[in-house]
Amino acid sequence: MFAVLKTGGKQYRVQKNDVIRVERLDGEEGDKIKLDEILMVGEPSKAKIGTPLVKGASVTAEVIAQTRAPKIIVFKKKRRQNYRRKKGHKQQITLLRITDIKAA
């Protein structure tokens, strides 16, 4: 069984025991999180598609770690103007292990 869930403005296709990296969610290591925004759930041959969400469906996940993504460099430059700006950014992420998928 698989599910397509939405969190942090992104969509993820998950199955049981998958490990995913999502934008930061509240919770400590070992906490259980229930994700309710499920767009699709079911088997590959027959799936239940929500309009826009599947009512009663949920995904339970366990927080593995609260960490940060690799640094990205933001570099701005205007040629012939002696204008250069360099900034770095590390996005805070949460590692989740999917423990259970419940259909409606």
Order of alpha helices (4+ residues) and beta strands (2+ residues): beta-beta-beta-beta-beta-beta-beta-beta-beta-beta
